[in-house]
C-alpha cells in the first residue's frame, strides 16, 4: 500500500510539473514566436541613400516607423513584410537590390520591432501591414518573408495586391511550430494561428513561391504545399542548397529575378 501511495505521489508531481510548464508556454509563447530587434534604427538615408523615413498610423492608434526607397523605371512599389526576427535595417540589402531593378520599396516594421511601440500579435501585425498598404498609391507587389508571408496573405484577402511573392512560407504557424517543437502540443497551445495555406486559397492574384531546398526552419515540403493551395496562377522557384537565412534568400539574384518576373 505504501508503495502504491509513493507511485501516485510521483505521478502527481510529474503532472503538476507538466501543467506548470504548459501554463508557462501558454503565457509566454509569443516570446518564442516573435523575436524582434527592438533597437531604434538609424535614419533611412544613412543606410539606403535616397530613402526617407515614414510614419505609419495603425487603426488602433500606433505610430510605426518605416523606410521608403523610391525606384525608377517601374511604376510599382514592393511592400516588404519581414519575418519574425530583426527589423527593417536587416532588409536594406533587399530594398537596394529591388531599387536597382526599378522598383520603389516600402520596408515596414511591425509593432515592437525597430523601436516601434506595442507588442506583436497576429491581429496586430495585420493592422500594421494594412497601415503600410494604405500609404502606397499605384501598383503594388506584396513581398512576405516567412512569417511575413502569412501577414501579406491575410492582407490580400481584403486588400489584394497586383501580385504576391511569398518567400519561405509555412502552411500555418501550427505546422511550423510542430516542426520546431515536435514534443509539444503546439496546435492546442497556440494563440496566434496564421493559417496561410487556407487563406491563400481565396487569393486570386498571380503568386510566386520562393523557398530554399535546404531550409531547416520551414520545411520545403510546407512551401510546396502552400503553392498547391494558391487560388490564382502560381509560380514556384526552388533555390538549390539554400537554408532559411542564407544570402540567396535575402537578396540573391534568383529571388530578385522572381520579383521582376512577377511585376505587373
SEVEXKOL-409761 format. One record per residue (C-alpha): residue number from 1; residue in one letter; x, y, z. Coordinates in nm, 4 decimals, decimal comma, always signed. Example, Ala and Ser with C-alpha at 12.3 -4.5 7.8 and 13.67 -1.06 7.14 Angstrom:
% residues 2
ATOM_num_residu_X_Y_Z
ATOM_1_A_+1,2300_-0,4500_+0,7800
ATOM_2_S_+1,3670_-0,1060_+0,7140
This chain:
% residues 264
ATOM_num_residu_X_Y_Z
ATOM_1_X_+0,0000_+0,0000_+0,0000
ATOM_2_X_+0,2784_+0,2411_+0,0915
ATOM_3_X_+0,4469_+0,1642_-0,2407
ATOM_4_X_+0,1271_+0,2472_-0,4311
ATOM_5_X_+0,0957_+0,5782_-0,2462
ATOM_6_X_+0,4534_+0,6690_-0,3403
ATOM_7_X_+0,3843_+0,5918_-0,7055
ATOM_8_X_+0,0703_+0,8041_-0,7026
ATOM_9_X_+0,2581_+1,0916_-0,5437
ATOM_10_X_+0,5348_+1,0642_-0,8040
ATOM_11_X_+0,2831_+1,0636_-1,0876
ATOM_12_X_+0,1025_+1,3625_-0,9389
ATOM_13_X_+0,4302_+1,5517_-0,9042
ATOM_14_X_+0,5100_+1,4871_-1,2708
ATOM_15_X_+0,1617_+1,6006_-1,3737
ATOM_16_X_+0,1968_+1,9202_-1,1722
ATOM_17_X_+0,5300_+1,9956_-1,3416
ATOM_18_X_+0,3783_+1,9308_-1,6855
ATOM_19_X_+0,0784_+2,1528_-1,6135
ATOM_20_X_+0,3034_+2,4324_-1,4883
ATOM_21_X_+0,5270_+2,4077_-1,7955
ATOM_22_X_+0,2282_+2,4137_-2,0313
ATOM_23_X_+0,0845_+2,7124_-1,8462
ATOM_24_X_+0,4145_+2,8967_-1,8816
ATOM_25_X_+0,4234_+2,8167_-2,2528
ATOM_26_X_+0,0686_+2,9482_-2,2899
ATOM_27_X_+0,1575_+3,2748_-2,1169
ATOM_28_X_+0,4984_+3,3338_-2,2750
ATOM_29_X_+0,4552_+3,1666_-2,6158
ATOM_30_X_+0,4750_+3,4936_-2,8094
ATOM_31_X_+0,8310_+3,5367_-2,6848
ATOM_32_X_+0,9139_+3,2182_-2,8750
ATOM_33_X_+0,7254_+3,3254_-3,1888
ATOM_34_X_+0,8306_+3,6895_-3,2229
ATOM_35_X_+1,1998_+3,7735_-3,1955
ATOM_36_X_+1,2158_+4,1460_-3,2664
ATOM_37_X_+1,5251_+4,3596_-3,2737
ATOM_38_X_+1,3736_+4,6377_-3,0666
ATOM_39_X_+1,6610_+4,8840_-3,1081
ATOM_40_X_+1,5982_+5,2206_-3,2691
ATOM_41_X_+1,7083_+5,2150_-3,6319
ATOM_42_X_+1,9191_+5,4938_-3,7860
ATOM_43_X_+1,7729_+5,7429_-4,0355
ATOM_44_X_+1,6769_+5,5717_-4,3596
ATOM_45_X_+1,9090_+5,7752_-4,5809
ATOM_46_X_+2,2115_+5,6803_-4,3706
ATOM_47_X_+2,1553_+5,3155_-4,4602
ATOM_48_X_+1,9870_+5,3435_-4,8008
ATOM_49_X_+2,0939_+5,6526_-4,9968
ATOM_50_X_+1,7857_+5,8240_-5,1333
ATOM_51_X_+1,5497_+5,6597_-4,8842
ATOM_52_X_+1,3305_+5,8514_-4,6418
ATOM_53_X_+1,1653_+5,7801_-4,3107
ATOM_54_X_+0,7889_+5,7336_-4,2931
ATOM_55_X_+0,5476_+5,7184_-4,0026
ATOM_56_X_+0,2517_+5,4844_-4,0443
ATOM_57_X_-0,0563_+5,5105_-3,8222
ATOM_58_X_-0,2453_+5,1905_-3,7498
ATOM_59_X_-0,6193_+5,1542_-3,6991
ATOM_60_X_-0,5597_+5,1021_-3,3267
ATOM_61_X_-0,3584_+5,4219_-3,2967
ATOM_62_X_+0,0067_+5,3145_-3,3061
ATOM_63_X_+0,2638_+5,5225_-3,4933
ATOM_64_X_+0,5136_+5,2942_-3,6629
ATOM_65_X_+0,8417_+5,3787_-3,8309
ATOM_66_X_+0,9074_+5,2592_-4,1868
ATOM_67_X_+1,1511_+5,3295_-4,4706
ATOM_68_X_+1,0581_+5,4219_-4,8258
ATOM_69_X_+1,3076_+5,3948_-5,1115
ATOM_70_X_+1,1924_+5,5467_-5,4419
ATOM_71_X_+1,2729_+5,3487_-5,7532
ATOM_72_X_+1,2874_+5,4394_-6,1164
ATOM_73_X_+1,1649_+5,2855_-6,4377
ATOM_74_X_+0,8791_+5,0850_-6,2858
ATOM_75_X_+0,5566_+5,2289_-6,1510
ATOM_76_X_+0,5433_+4,9513_-5,8917
ATOM_77_X_+0,6064_+4,9552_-5,5173
ATOM_78_X_+0,7183_+4,6412_-5,3356
ATOM_79_X_+0,5763_+4,6248_-4,9837
ATOM_80_X_+0,8182_+4,4131_-4,7784
ATOM_81_X_+0,6848_+4,2391_-4,4667
ATOM_82_X_+0,9721_+4,0778_-4,2806
ATOM_83_X_+0,9922_+3,7561_-4,0842
ATOM_84_X_+0,9678_+3,7105_-3,7100
ATOM_85_X_+1,3182_+3,8387_-3,6269
ATOM_86_X_+1,5310_+4,1503_-3,6757
ATOM_87_X_+1,3998_+4,4813_-3,8077
ATOM_88_X_+1,3859_+4,6809_-4,1293
ATOM_89_X_+1,7570_+4,7579_-4,1297
ATOM_90_X_+1,8200_+4,3879_-4,1948
ATOM_91_X_+1,6152_+4,4149_-4,5176
ATOM_92_X_+1,8130_+4,7114_-4,6546
ATOM_93_X_+2,0156_+4,4940_-4,8986
ATOM_94_X_+1,6892_+4,3539_-5,0363
ATOM_95_X_+1,5491_+4,7042_-5,0837
ATOM_96_X_+1,8666_+4,8191_-5,2584
ATOM_97_X_+1,8594_+4,5200_-5,4932
ATOM_98_X_+1,4929_+4,5804_-5,5813
ATOM_99_X_+1,5556_+4,9519_-5,6355
ATOM_100_X_+1,8316_+4,8668_-5,8836
ATOM_101_X_+1,5630_+4,6846_-6,0833
ATOM_102_X_+1,3493_+4,9997_-6,0869
ATOM_103_X_+1,1094_+4,9191_-5,8012
ATOM_104_X_+1,0116_+5,1528_-5,5224
ATOM_105_X_+1,0293_+4,9731_-5,1894
ATOM_106_X_+0,8481_+5,0170_-4,8590
ATOM_107_X_+1,0225_+4,8438_-4,5682
ATOM_108_X_+0,7697_+4,8237_-4,2866
ATOM_109_X_+0,8405_+4,7235_-3,9277
ATOM_110_X_+0,5816_+4,5610_-3,7064
ATOM_111_X_+0,4786_+4,6871_-3,3645
ATOM_112_X_+0,7567_+4,6121_-3,1179
ATOM_113_X_+1,0205_+4,5989_-3,3925
ATOM_114_X_+1,2825_+4,8588_-3,4801
ATOM_115_X_+1,1942_+5,0970_-3,1980
ATOM_116_X_+0,8198_+5,0818_-3,2681
ATOM_117_X_+0,5700_+5,0833_-2,9801
ATOM_118_X_+0,3416_+4,7925_-2,8994
ATOM_119_X_+0,3750_+4,4151_-2,8779
ATOM_120_X_+0,3365_+4,1802_-3,1749
ATOM_121_X_+0,0305_+3,9593_-3,2194
ATOM_122_X_-0,1348_+3,8059_-3,5238
ATOM_123_X_-0,4105_+4,0680_-3,5264
ATOM_124_X_-0,1643_+4,3493_-3,4609
ATOM_125_X_+0,0701_+4,2523_-3,7452
ATOM_126_X_-0,2203_+4,2572_-3,9895
ATOM_127_X_-0,3148_+4,6083_-3,8736
ATOM_128_X_+0,0499_+4,7122_-3,9240
ATOM_129_X_+0,0560_+4,5742_-4,2780
ATOM_130_X_-0,2750_+4,7439_-4,3566
ATOM_131_X_-0,1324_+5,0780_-4,2426
ATOM_132_X_+0,1656_+5,0239_-4,4728
ATOM_133_X_-0,0641_+4,9364_-4,7641
ATOM_134_X_-0,2704_+5,2498_-4,7093
ATOM_135_X_+0,0410_+5,4617_-4,7622
ATOM_136_X_+0,1043_+5,3213_-5,1123
ATOM_137_X_-0,0567_+5,4655_-5,4245
ATOM_138_X_-0,0466_+5,2846_-5,7561
ATOM_139_X_+0,0515_+4,9295_-5,8346
ATOM_140_X_+0,1924_+4,7143_-5,5574
ATOM_141_X_+0,3600_+4,3771_-5,5086
ATOM_142_X_+0,3434_+4,2240_-5,1623
ATOM_143_X_+0,6669_+4,0550_-5,0564
ATOM_144_X_+0,6289_+3,8392_-4,7453
ATOM_145_X_+0,9278_+3,6739_-4,5797
ATOM_146_X_+0,8499_+3,3608_-4,3744
ATOM_147_X_+0,6101_+3,4866_-4,1034
ATOM_148_X_+0,5588_+3,7943_-4,3205
ATOM_149_X_+0,4287_+3,5661_-4,5952
ATOM_150_X_+0,1370_+3,4826_-4,3672
ATOM_151_X_+0,0845_+3,8516_-4,2882
ATOM_152_X_+0,0634_+3,9642_-4,6521
ATOM_153_X_-0,1543_+3,6662_-4,7448
ATOM_154_X_-0,4049_+3,7729_-4,4797
ATOM_155_X_-0,3817_+4,1305_-4,6064
ATOM_156_X_-0,4524_+4,0087_-4,9602
ATOM_157_X_-0,7960_+3,8863_-4,8549
ATOM_158_X_-0,9195_+4,2428_-4,8052
ATOM_159_X_-0,6636_+4,4494_-4,9996
ATOM_160_X_-0,5489_+4,2357_-5,2938
ATOM_161_X_-0,2151_+4,3398_-5,4463
ATOM_162_X_-0,1310_+4,3308_-5,8144
ATOM_163_X_+0,0959_+4,0345_-5,7398
ATOM_164_X_+0,2190_+3,8388_-5,4406
ATOM_165_X_+0,5581_+3,6876_-5,3565
ATOM_166_X_+0,5877_+3,4526_-5,0607
ATOM_167_X_+0,9410_+3,3690_-4,9508
ATOM_168_X_+0,9830_+3,0531_-4,7391
ATOM_169_X_+0,6130_+3,0328_-4,6453
ATOM_170_X_+0,4779_+2,7799_-4,3953
ATOM_171_X_+0,1333_+2,6240_-4,4317
ATOM_172_X_+0,0295_+2,7505_-4,0869
ATOM_173_X_+0,2049_+2,8610_-3,7721
ATOM_174_X_+0,0873_+2,5422_-3,6012
ATOM_175_X_+0,2555_+2,3305_-3,8693
ATOM_176_X_+0,5773_+2,5327_-3,8444
ATOM_177_X_+0,5668_+2,5125_-3,4650
ATOM_178_X_+0,5125_+2,1387_-3,4685
ATOM_179_X_+0,8257_+2,1057_-3,6814
ATOM_180_X_+1,0280_+2,3173_-3,4374
ATOM_181_X_+0,8808_+2,1671_-3,1177
ATOM_182_X_+0,7649_+1,8139_-3,2045
ATOM_183_X_+0,7369_+1,7213_-2,8346
ATOM_184_X_+0,4785_+1,9910_-2,7543
ATOM_185_X_+0,1007_+2,0088_-2,8235
ATOM_186_X_+0,1591_+2,3173_-3,0378
ATOM_187_X_-0,1780_+2,3248_-3,2111
ATOM_188_X_-0,3640_+2,3201_-2,8811
ATOM_189_X_-0,1459_+2,5864_-2,7203
ATOM_190_X_-0,1234_+2,8456_-2,9961
ATOM_191_X_-0,2968_+3,1784_-2,9546
ATOM_192_X_-0,1826_+3,3131_-3,2952
ATOM_193_X_-0,2662_+3,0842_-3,5876
ATOM_194_X_-0,1567_+3,2394_-3,9221
ATOM_195_X_-0,3448_+2,9873_-4,1444
ATOM_196_X_-0,1526_+3,0853_-4,4579
ATOM_197_X_-0,2391_+2,7965_-4,6904
ATOM_198_X_-0,6108_+2,8094_-4,6089
ATOM_199_X_-0,6213_+3,1838_-4,6726
ATOM_200_X_-0,4175_+3,1685_-4,9927
ATOM_201_X_-0,6862_+2,9504_-5,1481
ATOM_202_X_-0,9055_+3,2625_-5,1646
ATOM_203_X_-0,6370_+3,4872_-5,3174
ATOM_204_X_-0,6671_+3,5112_-5,6976
ATOM_205_X_-0,3689_+3,7289_-5,7883
ATOM_206_X_-0,0513_+3,5985_-5,9571
ATOM_207_X_+0,1627_+3,4429_-5,6858
ATOM_208_X_+0,5229_+3,3264_-5,6707
ATOM_209_X_+0,6585_+3,0941_-5,4027
ATOM_210_X_+1,0345_+3,1092_-5,3396
ATOM_211_X_+1,1966_+2,8683_-5,0970
ATOM_212_X_+1,5290_+2,7071_-5,0189
ATOM_213_X_+1,5743_+2,3375_-5,0853
ATOM_214_X_+1,7764_+2,3036_-4,7619
ATOM_215_X_+1,5508_+2,5133_-4,5363
ATOM_216_X_+1,5889_+2,3839_-4,1798
ATOM_217_X_+1,3279_+2,6171_-4,0245
ATOM_218_X_+1,0348_+2,5939_-4,2659
ATOM_219_X_+1,0388_+2,2503_-4,4290
ATOM_220_X_+1,0489_+2,2799_-4,8105
ATOM_221_X_+0,7509_+2,0447_-4,8265
ATOM_222_X_+0,5410_+2,3066_-4,6477
ATOM_223_X_+0,6332_+2,5763_-4,9015
ATOM_224_X_+0,5460_+2,3394_-5,1859
ATOM_225_X_+0,2123_+2,2656_-5,0187
ATOM_226_X_+0,1461_+2,6391_-4,9946
ATOM_227_X_+0,1966_+2,6607_-5,3708
ATOM_228_X_-0,0650_+2,3922_-5,4347
ATOM_229_X_-0,3169_+2,5859_-5,2260
ATOM_230_X_-0,2923_+2,9106_-5,4261
ATOM_231_X_-0,6226_+3,0318_-5,5651
ATOM_232_X_-0,4607_+3,2152_-5,8583
ATOM_233_X_-0,1819_+3,1427_-6,1053
ATOM_234_X_+0,1284_+3,0306_-5,9201
ATOM_235_X_+0,4992_+3,0017_-5,9985
ATOM_236_X_+0,7400_+2,8031_-5,7822
ATOM_237_X_+1,1093_+2,8888_-5,7520
ATOM_238_X_+1,3279_+2,6467_-5,5572
ATOM_239_X_+1,6744_+2,7741_-5,4664
ATOM_240_X_+1,9059_+2,4701_-5,4528
ATOM_241_X_+2,1073_+2,4270_-5,1335
ATOM_242_X_+1,9663_+2,7389_-4,9640
ATOM_243_X_+1,8784_+2,7407_-4,5937
ATOM_244_X_+1,6226_+2,9754_-4,4413
ATOM_245_X_+1,8533_+3,2706_-4,3747
ATOM_246_X_+2,1146_+3,2175_-4,6440
ATOM_247_X_+2,2131_+3,5156_-4,8560
ATOM_248_X_+2,0475_+3,3615_-5,1608
ATOM_249_X_+1,7102_+3,4034_-4,9899
ATOM_250_X_+1,7825_+3,7506_-4,8525
ATOM_251_X_+1,8764_+3,9376_-5,1695
ATOM_252_X_+2,0060_+3,6697_-5,4084
ATOM_253_X_+1,9703_+3,7038_-5,7840
ATOM_254_X_+1,7076_+3,4275_-5,8154
ATOM_255_X_+1,4916_+3,5973_-5,5536
ATOM_256_X_+1,5180_+3,9374_-5,7206
ATOM_257_X_+1,4533_+3,7814_-6,0618
ATOM_258_X_+1,1362_+3,6215_-5,9220
ATOM_259_X_+1,0052_+3,9625_-5,8158
ATOM_260_X_+1,0947_+4,1103_-6,1538
ATOM_261_X_+0,9191_+3,8303_-6,3409
ATOM_262_X_+0,6104_+3,8784_-6,1262
ATOM_263_X_+0,5954_+4,2539_-6,1683
ATOM_264_X_+0,2704_+4,3720_-6,3294
